[in-house]
Amino acid sequence: MNVVVDSNAGFCFGVVKAISKAEEELAKRSPLLCLGDLVHNNAEVSRLTDMGLEVIDHERFRTLSDTKVLIRAHGEPPSTYEQARQRNITLVDATCPIVLALQKNVRSGYEEMKRVGGQVIIFGKHGHAEVIGLNGQTDNTAVIISDIDDLSGIDFSRPVRLYSQTTQNRDQYRTLADTIAGRMKSDDFKVFDTVCRRVANRTSELRDFALSVELLIFVSGANSSNGKYLFEYCRQVQPNTRFISDITQIDRTWLDGISTVGVTGATSTPRWLMEKVAEELNHI
């Protein structure tokens, strides 16, 4: 049996930057507090935890003072920075540069819409860390749209600025934008292309890889939005695609009669974990 690890798989730039910052800080001091999971992958979080990273939630963050806290790649709303300022908390900001640029664009759009009585619409997952950070740029007044069923929250007679969470499906975003455009009564409607190129390009790379193997093992954290999306895409291309988060979830019966197995993952899946899965498959 031939086992191949997808050469294009692994952390995106934003996650690499965040992990590098965490490792750099941990080399100076331990433990280091991190506001939320640094990356949506339990294996990588466990590795960093062993190095001294301590994940905290916002409730605990509000009780802290005179300490240092890492901000993850997903970004945070302005309220988090204000709380840090008031409580003398030093923030190590590992917000993905793409997310940071989007936050600034959303803030600009919000200021513009305030002047003309318009609305900011964000296409994204309700409750997702990135979306919470983006909505914070609008003083939590944006309309969050997860799918076309949520369009009832839009007043089509008012100006609209439409943005997308960076990890959303580009085709779904285009369909949503076209649907909104068709319903607009105001002629002041602008759509911003804010889907991360790395995420958008992964689908074409994955298609070729998925079609080249008989069985595709997709490795991802169960709580990764990007992982869920890319897994479903892979399954459409290669029906014999299996989702796992670690090697203990491999079912030996999947390998019966299979000569070529591919291993790939989300943009939040560490390369070392995919290689570990490949080693286990070879061992089996």
N, C-alpha and C positions, 0 to 999 in steps of 0.2 A: 504493500500500500504506500502510495506517495502522499506525503503531507506537505502542503505549501502554505506559508504565511504571507498574507497580502502585503506586498512591498509598500503600498501607499497608506496602509493603516497605521494608526497611532495617534498620539496627542496632537491636537491643533496648536497653533502658535500661542494662543491665549492661555491655554492650560499649561504648556511648557513654561511660559513666563511666570505663571503663578507658582508652580512647583519649584522653579529655580529660586524665586524670592523666599519661599518657605524654607528651603534647604539652606539658603544663605543666612537667614535669620536664626535658624536652629543651630548653625555652626557657631553663632555668637552667644546664644543663650537658650536654655531649655528649662521649663516648657515654654512653648509659644502658643498663645490663644488664637484661634481662627473662627471667624463669625460664619458659621455654617460649614458644611462639607466643602473642602477645597475643590474637590472634583467628584462627580457623581459615579464613583467607582469604589466599592467597599475595600477591594484589595489594595488599591493605591492609598486610600485613607488609612488603612491598617499599617501600611509600610511607614507612612509619615507619623502616625501615632506612636509607633515604636521608636521613632527618632525624637519624640518629645512634643509633637503637635497635639494640642488639645482643642477639640471642636466644642464651641459654645453656641447657644441660641440667642435670639434677640432679648429674651427675658433676662437672661443672665447678664448680657451686655449692658443692660440698663442699670445694673447694680454695681458695675465696675468703676474704678477711678485710678488714676496714676499708674497706668500700665500700658502695655503695647498689644495691639490686636491686628491680625492680618485680615484684609478684605479680599475675598476670593474673586475669581475671574468674572463671575456673573454681575458684579457691581452691586452698589447699594444706593438707596435714595438719599437725598440731601439731609433728611432727618438724622440719619446715622452719623454723618459728619458733624452735625450740630451737637448731637449728644456727646460725641467724642471731644469736641472743643470745650463744652461746658464741664466735662468731668476729667479733663487733662489726660485723655487717652491718646497715645501716639498710634496713628494708623499706618500700617504698612500696606499701601494700596496696590493690589495685584489685579485690579480690574483689567480685563482684556481691552487693548487699545481700540478694537472695533466696537466693543460695547460702549466704551467711554465716548467715542465720537458720536455714536447713536444717541447717547444720553444728551449730549450738547445739542444735537439736531432737534431732538424732541423738545428740549427746553425752549429753543428758538421758535419752533412751531407753536408751542403753547403761548409764548408771549405775543406772537402775531395773532393767534386766534382770540386771545383776550381782547385785543384792540378792536376786532371786528365781530365779536359775538359768535365765533366759530367753535369747532370741536376738534380735539385730537383723538384719533382712533389708533389703537395698537392691536395688531394681529398677533396673538400669542396665547400661551397657556395660562389660565387663571391660577394665581398663586405661585407661579414660577418665580424664582429669585430675580432673574433678569427683568421680567415684566414688572415686578414690584419696584425695582430700581428705576425703570423707565417711567412708570406711572408717578413715581415721586417727583419727577421733573415737571409734572403738570399739577403739582399740589394735589395729587390723587383724584384728578377730575377726568382723566382719559376714559374713553369707552373701550373696554377690553373685548375683543372679538376672537373667539376660539374657532368658530366656523360660521357658515352662512346663517344658521339658525339664530345667531346672536344679533342680527342686523336690526332688530326692533329697537335697540338702544340708540340708534342714529337718527338725528333730525336732519333729513335730506334737504330741508329748505335753508340750512345754515352752511357756511363755509366749512370745509373738512380738510384736515391734513392726515394722511394715512401712513403709518410706519409699521414695520414688522419686527418681531423678536428675531434676533440674528440666526437662530437655529430652526426657523420654520421652513416648511416646504415651499419652494419658489413657485411651483406651478399652482398650488393652492392659493398662494398670495395673489398671483395674477388673476385667477378666477374671481377671488374676492374683490379685488380692485375693479375688475370689469363689471361685476354685479352692482357694486356701489355706484360706479359711474353711470350705469343705466338707470338708476333710481334718483340720482341727484336732481333737485329742482334749482339749487344754486349752481351757478357756473364756476364757482370758486372751489375747485377740488384738485388737490395735488397728491400724487403718490410718490413715495420715496423708496428707492431700491436699497433696502437695508438688510437683506439676507446675506449672511457671511459667504463669501466666494468659496472658502474652504468647504463649507457644508454643502453648498450648491454643486460644486464640482465632484464631490464624493460619489454622487449617484452614478455618474457616467463611468467613473473608475470601478465602482463596485459591480456595475452591470457586466463589464468585461470579465472581471475576476469570478463572479458567481457563475457565469456561463462556462467557465473553463474547468470547473470541478463537478464531481458527481454528488458530493455532500459538502455543504457549507456550514461551518461552525461559527456562529456569531457570538462574540464575547463582549459583554457589556454589563454595567451596573443596572439593576432592575429599575432604578429611579432616574435613569438618564433619558430625557426627552429626545435627544439626538439619537440615542441607541434604539429607542422604540421605533422612531421614524425610519432609520436606516435598516433595521431588522425587517420591518414590514415591506420595505422596498426590495430587499434581497429575496424575501420569500415569494414576491410576485415574479421575480426574474428566475429564481431557482427554488421551486417548490420544496426541494429536499434541503431546507435550511433549518438549523436548530439553534435555539437561544440558550446560552449558559452564562453564569456569572463567575464560576470557578470550575476547576477540574473535577470536583466531586459530582457534578451534575451530568457528566458525560455518560451516556448509555451505550454500552458495548454493542447492543443490537443494531444501533445506527450504522455500524461499520460493516455489517454483513453484506457481502457481494460488492463492496465499494473498493475501487482501485485508486481513486484520487479524492483527497479531502482538502478543502481550503479552510483557512482560519483567518478571520477578519474581526473588526470591531468598530465601536463608535469613536468619535473624536475625543472621548473622555476615557478610552480604554488604553492602559499602558502597554507599550510594546513588550515588556518583559512578561506580562501575563499571557499574551497571545503566544509567545514562544514557549511558555510553560505548558500551555494547552497542547501545542504541537508536540512537545516532548512526551507528554502523557499519551497522546494518540499513537505516536511511534512505539512507545512501550507496549501498549495494548496490541 
